[in-house]
Amino acid sequence: MAHGLLKGKRGIITGALNEQSIAWKVAELAHAEGASIVLTNAPVAMRMGEINKLADAVKAPVIGADATKDEDLDKLFQESMEKLGGKVDFLLHSIGMSPNVRKGKAYDDLNYEWYKQTLDISAMSFHRMLQSAKRTDALAEGGSVVALSYIAAQRVFPGYGDMADAKALLESIGRSWGYYLGMEKKVRVNTISQSPTMTTAGAGIKGFGGFYGFAQEMSPLGNAPAEDCAKYCITLFSDFTKYVTMQNLFHDGGFSTTGVTPGMMAKATGEE
Ligand SMILES: NC(=O)c1ccc[n+]([C@@H]2O[C@H](COP(=O)([O-])OP(=O)(O)OC[C@H]3O[C@@H](n4cnc5c(N)ncnc54)[C@H](O)[C@@H]3O)[C@@H](O)[C@H]2O)c1
């Protein structure tokens, strides 16, 4: 049931690659809640064509932009304002990729050129995006920005590799921009630290099934599905969270503050 939470709002949603993508679910729900949106992804990802299905369903134009290129981002914001008929009320950064993780390079054996790409694509792109939004004066007063993170920013999860460093940087960038954009335009900036979720980016992580199962066992509410992450994003884009900013918000079924669970104890002691 829709509530009109985003009625009259304009937004940009990055990162919808396929139906599993968290951004895909956010786009569907933003549309259902009354927003007008622009979809964007890297040109190489758009060639796969899936995004057009979503664009039809949510009546959104698609503008290609590599999030590591300033000129692409400037064009994205300028064209989005034209197509949406005004400044942008909300923005979702849902972008992550590590060549090291993808190619199985462990944290103690990183390729540094790939490490730079990991940080550029998965974290610095968030800074670039907000700097471009400022340069093009694209954000509306009182707007809301959300980026998606993971708890490996705070705790070690072997297998998540250099993405852990990217997420730590992403969260810090969110806090810093939250200050600047808050002072300037009352725009709030938050990161959501989401449970492991079965998506293309998730499945690319070595041992993802283990991560997923462990978090499931260690979360009183269980792992949060992508659809529920989308719901949380919508609340942050809505006017019901106008004073929430510069936070890293866990959306993880309680995983981040659970010490141990009976199920995990039973597994550890072999008494299942
Ligand atoms: N899946 C999980 O377990 C999980 C958990 C916590 C956080 N996250 C985060 O959620 C976000 C979305 O990931 P997802 O799980 O939906 O997977 P996904 O693979 O569907 O989305 C990742 C997106 O990043 C895009 N991308 C990569 N390089 C880009 C570039 N240069 N420019 C623009 N876009 C680019 C991809 O095309 C893709 O659409 C990521 O930041 C990810 O780290 C995922």
The ligand as an ORCA input file, in Angstrom:
! r2SCAN-3c Opt
* xyz 0 1
  N      24.619     -6.835     -1.480
  C      25.061     -6.661     -0.247
  O      25.270     -7.626      0.507
  C      25.288     -5.278      0.287
  C      25.346     -5.058      1.680
  C      25.591     -3.774      2.160
  C      25.794     -2.736      1.249
  N      25.734     -2.988     -0.101
  C      25.977     -1.867     -1.036
  O      24.805     -1.589     -1.760
  C      25.186     -0.894     -2.951
  C      24.443     -1.512     -4.126
  O      24.886     -2.826     -4.363
  P      23.929     -4.049     -4.689
  O      24.156     -5.070     -3.638
  O      22.559     -3.583     -4.977
  O      24.610     -4.675     -6.006
  P      24.525     -4.303     -7.566
  O      25.663     -5.058     -8.182
  O      23.169     -4.586     -8.068
  O      24.812     -2.734     -7.614
  C      26.099     -2.150     -7.726
  C      25.989     -1.078     -8.804
  O      27.180     -0.287     -8.927
  C      27.221      0.113    -10.280
  N      28.528      0.649    -10.652
  C      29.732      0.017    -10.632
  N      30.694      0.821    -11.110
  C      30.092      2.004    -11.427
  C      30.558      3.246    -11.955
  N      31.854      3.442    -12.265
  N      29.671      4.245    -12.157
  C      28.343      4.073    -11.858
  N      27.852      2.922    -11.343
  C      28.712      1.903    -11.141
  C      26.904     -1.190    -11.001
  O      26.648     -1.026    -12.385
  C      25.727     -1.682    -10.210
  O      24.511     -1.189    -10.719
  C      26.711     -0.991     -3.039
  O      27.281      0.198     -2.527
  C      27.002     -2.145     -2.115
  O      28.336     -2.127     -1.615
  C      25.467     -4.214     -0.600
*
